[in-house]
Amino acid sequence: MKVELVTNLKRQATKILAELRRSREPVLITEHGQPSAYLVAVQDYQFMQRRLELLDGLSRGELAVLEGRTYSQSEAREKLGKWLK
């Protein structure tokens, strides 16, 4: 992973962004020697967001099963039948 100082980002933003688009490698931005932010390609960020939404949905589903908030197949068919008419 590439690391850049925040001052370099300020001075060379166009160059750093061009390299990011070319390599698709995230850039860690540091301030005063400490990690401050990650710079990632838009497509990669959107992909990560979709993946997080999917994982969140799976987690909610697992919790529902553990809590017994489920329907049998016939109950589900009956409830969905109202929507599908």
C-alpha positions in Angstrom: 0.0 0.0 0.0 1.2 3.4 -0.9 1.6 6.0 1.9 1.5 9.8 1.3 1.9 12.7 3.6 -1.1 15.0 3.7 1.2 17.9 2.5 2.1 15.8 -0.5 -1.6 15.3 -1.2 -2.2 19.0 -1.0 0.7 19.7 -3.4 0.4 16.8 -5.8 -3.3 15.8 -5.7 -3.6 15.4 -9.5 -0.6 13.2 -9.7 -1.6 11.1 -6.7 -5.1 10.7 -8.1 -3.8 9.7 -11.5 -1.6 7.0 -9.9 -4.5 5.8 -7.9 -6.7 5.4 -11.0 -3.8 3.6 -12.8 -2.8 1.2 -10.0 -6.1 1.0 -8.1 -4.0 0.6 -5.0 -5.3 2.4 -1.9 -3.3 5.3 -0.6 -2.8 5.8 3.2 -2.7 9.5 4.0 -0.8 10.4 7.1 -0.8 13.6 9.3 2.0 14.2 11.7 3.2 10.6 11.2 -0.1 9.1 12.1 -2.6 7.4 9.7 -5.4 9.9 8.9 -7.4 8.5 5.9 -7.4 6.1 3.0 -7.8 7.3 -0.5 -9.5 4.6 -2.7 -10.9 4.5 -6.2 -14.6 5.2 -6.5 -15.4 1.8 -8.0 -13.5 0.1 -5.1 -15.3 2.2 -2.5 -18.7 1.4 -4.1 -17.8 -2.3 -4.2 -16.9 -2.3 -0.5 -20.2 -0.5 0.4 -22.2 -3.1 -1.5 -20.3 -5.9 0.3 -20.9 -4.3 3.7 -24.6 -4.0 2.9 -24.7 -7.7 2.0 -22.8 -8.7 5.1 -25.2 -6.6 7.2 -28.2 -8.3 5.7 -26.7 -11.8 6.4 -26.0 -10.7 10.0 -29.5 -9.6 10.5 -30.8 -12.9 9.0 -28.6 -14.9 11.3 -29.8 -12.9 14.3 -33.5 -13.5 13.2 -32.8 -17.2 13.1 -31.2 -17.2 16.5 -34.1 -15.2 18.0 -36.7 -17.5 16.3 -38.1 -14.8 14.1 -38.6 -17.1 11.1 -41.5 -18.5 9.1 -42.1 -22.0 7.8 -42.3 -22.4 4.1 -46.1 -22.5 4.1 -46.3 -19.3 6.3 -43.8 -17.6 4.0 -45.8 -18.6 0.9 -49.0 -17.3 2.5 -47.4 -13.9 3.4 -45.7 -13.6 0.0 -48.9 -14.6 -1.8 -50.5 -11.4 -0.6 -47.7 -9.4 -2.3 -47.6 -11.4 -5.5 -51.3 -11.0 -6.4 
